Amino acid sequence: MRIVVSTDSTTPIYEQIKFQVRAAILSGEATPGTTLPSLRQLAADLRVSVITTTRAYNELVAAGLVRNEHGRGFVVLEVDQQIASTALRARVDDLLRELHTAARHARLGSTDIHRLIDETWRTHD
């Protein structure tokens, strides 16, 4: 699992971490029983405060996606696939609404957006 944060984003870094780990768990990339990187290791890797990684992990615990096990660290929990699928679809819907707003501001039509999506899809597939 690769986590990338942007200091240029308006989204707080702890939320960027939380969203990426959450997506990895819901998509099955991070399987149940997997131990997440330690708080200190992740903070060092991302060059952020341990407080930032702690907040992200604690919110994942509150969401029922991971558990903090003494001696092991934060461990990924089993997630119902229907719930995971619904959550991932909701995220796509949110992003599409954001895309629609940004496209309208840029005066791009649906044909332009479809072309850009196709290009991006080919580039990242």
GIKAGI-V117475 format. One record per helix or strand. SS is the DSSP state (A for helix, B for strand). FROM is the first residue (numbers start at 1). TO is the last residue. If there is no record, write none. Layout:
ss:SS from:FROM to:TO
ss:SS from:FROM to:TO
//
This chain:
ss:A from:13 to:27
ss:B from:35 to:35
ss:A from:39 to:46
ss:A from:50 to:62
ss:B from:66 to:69
ss:B from:73 to:76
ss:A from:81 to:105
ss:A from:110 to:124
//
